[in-house]
Amino acid sequence: MKLTLRNQIILAIIGVIALCAAMLFFLIWPQFQKVGELSDEIKAQDEQIAAARDLLNRRIEARDNAARTSAEYILQTNRVPDSPELPSLIIEIQDAADSSGLMLERIAPEPATEDLETYTAYQVKLELVGRWADYIDFMRRLEKMTRGVRVVETTIDYSEPSGSAASTQTVETETEVAVTMFIEVYTINADASSTGTATPPPTP
C-alpha cells in the first residue's frame, strides 16, 4: 500500500521523535545518572574535608592548650621551686637593685620561718640605700621577679640630700632613703610537687 505524502510526513516525525527518545534514553539519561553520582561523591568528599578540618582544629587547640599549660607550669615552677635556690634569688635581687639605682648593702637569708606539709617559707633581710624614686622602681621590679616574693615588713628612714629633715607630708623623688626590708619566698615540698595539691599564699 502506497502511503500518502501526509502519512509519510507523520511517520517521519514519529521516527524522529522515537530516535530522539532513544538518544535521550541511551545517551543523555546515563549522563544525568553520572552527574548525580558525581554530586554524591562531591558531597561525601566535602563531608570528609569538613571532618578533617574539624579534627585539625581540635588538634591545634589541644596543642595550644598544652603549650599554655606547659608555660604556666614552668612559670609556677620558677616562682615556687622545689628547693630554696638562694644563689639565683640573690642574683635576681641584686640585678633588680642595680637596675633601679639602689645600693644593696646587705642581703641575709634566714632559716625557714614556716615549714608545712605542702610548702616551706623563707625570709630574707634586705638593706638598701638610695633615692626614694629608686626605691619605688625597685618595688615594681620586685613584683615582676621570676621568683615569687612577698614583702613581709619594711622600715624606711628618710633624709634630704643636704642633711635637713624630710617633710612628713610629702616625700620628694630625690629624698635619700635607707630601707630595711624583710621578704618571704617559698619552696614547694616534694610530696606537694608530685601531687599538685596546695600552693603557698599568693604573693602581691
C-alpha positions in Angstrom: 0.0 0.0 0.0 1.4 3.3 -1.0 1.5 5.9 1.7 0.3 9.4 1.0 2.6 12.3 1.5 0.8 13.3 4.6 1.3 9.8 6.1 4.9 9.8 5.1 5.5 13.1 6.9 3.7 11.8 10.0 5.8 8.6 10.0 8.9 10.7 9.6 8.0 12.9 12.5 7.2 9.8 14.6 10.6 8.3 13.6 12.5 11.5 14.6 10.6 11.5 17.9 11.5 7.9 18.5 15.1 8.5 17.6 15.3 11.5 20.0 13.7 9.4 22.7 16.2 6.6 22.1 19.1 9.0 22.2 17.7 10.6 25.4 17.4 7.1 27.0 20.7 5.6 25.8 23.0 8.6 25.8 21.7 11.6 27.8 20.0 9.8 30.7 23.1 7.9 31.7 25.0 11.2 31.8 22.4 12.5 34.2 22.9 9.5 36.3 26.7 10.1 36.3 26.1 13.7 37.2 24.0 12.5 40.2 26.7 10.0 41.2 29.4 12.7 40.9 27.3 15.1 43.1 27.0 12.4 45.7 30.8 11.8 45.6 31.4 15.6 45.8 29.1 15.8 48.8 30.9 12.9 50.5 34.3 14.5 49.8 33.1 17.8 51.3 31.9 16.0 54.4 35.3 14.3 54.7 37.1 17.6 54.2 34.9 19.2 56.9 35.6 16.4 59.3 39.3 16.6 58.6 39.3 20.4 59.2 37.4 19.9 62.5 39.9 17.3 63.6 42.8 19.6 62.6 41.3 22.5 64.5 40.8 20.3 67.6 44.4 19.1 67.4 45.7 22.7 67.0 43.6 23.8 70.0 44.9 20.8 72.0 48.4 21.7 71.1 48.0 25.4 72.0 46.3 24.4 75.3 49.2 22.0 76.0 51.7 24.8 75.2 49.9 27.2 77.5 49.6 24.6 80.3 53.3 23.8 79.9 54.2 27.5 80.0 52.1 28.1 83.1 53.7 25.0 84.8 57.2 26.4 84.1 56.2 29.8 85.3 54.8 28.5 88.6 57.8 26.2 89.0 60.1 29.2 88.7 58.0 31.2 91.1 57.8 28.4 93.7 60.7 26.0 93.1 61.2 22.7 95.0 64.5 24.0 96.6 65.5 27.4 98.1 67.8 28.2 95.2 69.2 31.1 97.2 72.1 31.9 94.8 69.8 32.6 91.9 67.5 34.6 94.2 70.3 36.7 95.5 71.5 37.4 91.9 68.0 38.4 90.8 67.5 40.8 93.8 71.0 42.3 93.2 70.1 42.8 89.5 66.8 44.5 90.5 68.6 46.8 92.9 71.3 47.7 90.3 68.7 48.4 87.6 66.6 50.6 89.9 69.7 52.6 91.1 69.6 51.4 94.7 72.7 50.1 96.5 72.1 46.7 98.1 74.3 46.9 101.2 73.2 43.6 102.8 71.2 40.6 102.0 70.8 37.9 104.7 68.7 34.8 104.1 67.3 33.4 107.3 66.3 29.9 108.3 62.8 28.6 107.3 60.1 30.5 109.1 57.3 28.3 108.2 57.6 24.6 107.3 54.3 23.0 106.4 53.4 19.8 104.7 53.0 21.4 101.3 55.5 24.3 101.3 58.3 26.0 103.2 58.6 29.7 103.7 62.0 31.5 104.0 62.6 35.1 105.0 65.4 37.2 103.5 66.5 40.5 105.1 67.5 43.3 102.7 69.2 46.6 103.5 69.2 49.1 100.7 70.1 52.8 100.3 69.3 55.3 97.5 66.7 57.8 96.4 63.0 57.5 97.1 62.3 57.3 93.3 64.8 54.4 93.0 63.1 52.6 95.9 59.7 52.9 94.1 61.3 51.5 90.9 62.9 48.6 92.9 59.5 47.7 94.4 58.0 47.5 90.9 60.8 45.3 89.8 60.4 43.1 92.9 56.8 42.4 91.8 57.9 41.3 88.4 60.7 39.0 89.5 60.7 35.4 88.3 60.7 34.1 91.8 57.5 34.6 93.9 58.2 37.2 96.5 56.1 38.6 99.3 57.1 41.7 101.3 56.6 41.0 105.0 57.9 44.1 106.7 59.6 47.4 105.5 61.3 50.1 107.5 62.3 53.3 105.8 64.5 56.2 107.1 64.3 59.4 105.1 66.9 62.2 104.8 67.2 65.1 102.4 70.4 65.2 100.3 71.5 68.4 102.1 71.1 66.7 105.5 67.9 68.5 106.5 64.9 66.6 107.7 62.4 65.4 105.1 58.8 66.6 105.2 56.5 64.2 106.8 53.7 65.2 104.5 55.4 64.6 101.1 58.4 62.7 100.0 60.4 64.1 97.1 61.8 61.8 94.5 65.4 62.9 95.3 64.9 62.2 99.1 67.5 59.8 100.3 66.2 56.6 101.9 67.7 53.8 103.9 65.4 50.7 103.6 65.4 47.6 105.8 63.1 45.1 104.3 62.0 41.5 105.1 60.8 39.5 102.1 59.4 36.0 102.1 60.0 33.3 99.4 58.6 29.8 99.2 59.6 26.3 98.1 57.2 23.6 97.3 57.7 20.3 99.1 58.4 17.1 97.2 55.1 15.4 98.0 53.1 18.5 97.2 55.0 18.9 93.9 54.2 15.4 92.8 50.5 15.6 93.7 50.0 19.3 92.7 47.7 20.0 95.7 48.1 23.0 97.8 50.2 26.1 97.0 51.7 28.8 99.2 49.8 32.0 100.0 49.5 34.3 97.0 52.3 36.9 96.6 51.3 40.5 96.0 
